[in-house]
Amino acid sequence: MTYPEFDSYKDIKDPENHLVHCYEDEEGNRFYVEPGFYDGLIGFKEKRAERFDDLMKELDMTVKKNHKVIFTADFENPWISREGFIYREIFDLSDPLGIFVEDKSRGSDYGD
């Protein structure tokens, strides 16, 4: 699966991991995008398209500031770990920008 939102970055093939996309920016900063994070990112793209560019700029700034980032769905249970990398979830990017998506999923209306 390709992630077209990251076409502006260099695609890096990590021989230790074929399931998580790895990218490098023009300054040599590396970051990984786990599938769960990508799903969340696409959710924002679909529901908050008017702010998606802001979200991608924040992602880019996070990479430039921290140099080594793993974008994960759950920092407590990431798919990969790499020495010297920090973890960021989608809400670490969206919340400070005030970009919210209401979660309307809920349990059944039917009781016992």
Order of alpha helices (4+ residues) and beta strands (2+ residues): beta-beta-beta-alpha-alpha-beta-beta-alpha
